[in-house]
Amino acid sequence: MTLPSPKSERAIVPDKLVVVVDTNVLLQSLFNDLGPASKCLSYFRRGEIDVVVSRETLREAREVLTRSKLRSRYPQLTDEKVESLITFLRYRGIYVRDVQQWFEYPRDPNDELPESGH
C-alpha cells in the first residue's frame, strides 16, 4: 500500500491491524495454547488482524521450529503442527515478495547457530 503525501490527500488507514510476528511468537503459540502468542494467532485465524509474511520469515520459522534441540525440549512441537502453521501463514497471511531492508540488527550472540541435520 502506498500512502499519499499528507498535504495532498488523506492517509489510508487499514480497517484492521497488520502485524509481523517474530519466530518466538510462533514458537510460543505452538507450545502454550493459553498464552498471549496463541491469543494473537487466534485473532489472525478469526480474521481480526492480518499477518505479513515473506519467504525469509517463513524460512526462519521453519528452520527454528524444526531444530532437534528445541524438539527434544518441547515434544509437543511436531512436524504436523509446524507445517500446518507455516502453510496457514503462507496462504492466509499477506505475502510480501520484495522486502526492502531498512536497517540491520547484529545477531544476538546467545542465539543458537543453525544445526546441521534436524
Secondary structure, 3 states (H helix, E strand, C coil): CCCCCCCCCCCCCCCCCEECCCHHHHHHHHHCCCCHHHHHHHHHHCCCCEEEEEHHHHHHHHHHHCCHHHHHHCCCCCHHHHHHHHHHHHHHCEEECCCCCCCCCCCCCCCCCCCCCC
